[in-house]
């Protein structure tokens, strides 16, 4: 079973990765709140997939 710091680390890395693309999308004119929602969803999805696999 994964420890809590490992899950926290996965979440941080996933947020950073998604945040890079989100920053570009906001720079192109996307709504920042929509971009933040997409970032959080994709980060959580990455962690869930990482835990299942």
matplotlib code that plots the C-alpha trace (Angstrom):
import matplotlib.pyplot as plt

x = [0.0, 1.2, 2.1, 0.6, 3.7, 3.9, 0.3, 1.0, 4.1, 2.1, -0.5, 2.1, 3.8, 0.5, -0.6, 2.7, 2.5, -1.1, -0.4, 2.1, -0.5, -3.1, -0.9, -0.5, -4.3, -5.0, -2.4, -4.4, -7.6, -9.2, -11.2, -8.8, -11.5, -12.2, -8.4, -8.1, -10.9, -9.3, -5.9, -7.4, -9.4, -6.5, -4.2, -6.7, -7.3, -3.5, -3.2, -6.1, -4.7, -1.3, -2.8, -4.7, -1.8]
y = [0.0, 3.5, 5.8, 9.3, 11.2, 9.2, 10.1, 13.8, 13.7, 12.2, 14.9, 17.7, 16.3, 15.9, 19.4, 20.8, 18.9, 20.0, 23.5, 24.0, 23.3, 25.3, 28.3, 28.2, 27.9, 30.9, 32.9, 32.1, 33.5, 30.6, 31.4, 30.9, 29.2, 26.7, 26.1, 25.6, 23.0, 21.2, 21.2, 19.8, 17.1, 15.9, 15.8, 13.8, 11.5, 11.0, 10.0, 7.6, 5.9, 5.8, 4.1, 1.6, 0.6]
z = [0.0, -0.8, 2.0, 2.4, 1.3, -1.9, -2.8, -1.9, -4.2, -7.0, -6.7, -6.6, -9.7, -11.5, -10.7, -11.9, -15.2, -15.7, -14.6, -17.4, -20.1, -18.1, -18.0, -21.7, -22.2, -19.9, -21.9, -25.0, -23.4, -21.5, -18.4, -15.4, -13.3, -16.1, -16.4, -12.7, -12.7, -15.6, -13.8, -10.6, -12.4, -14.5, -11.4, -9.4, -12.4, -12.7, -9.0, -9.2, -12.3, -10.6, -7.6, -9.6, -11.8]

ax = plt.figure().add_subplot(projection="3d")
ax.plot(x, y, z, "-o")
ax.set_aspect("equal")
plt.show()
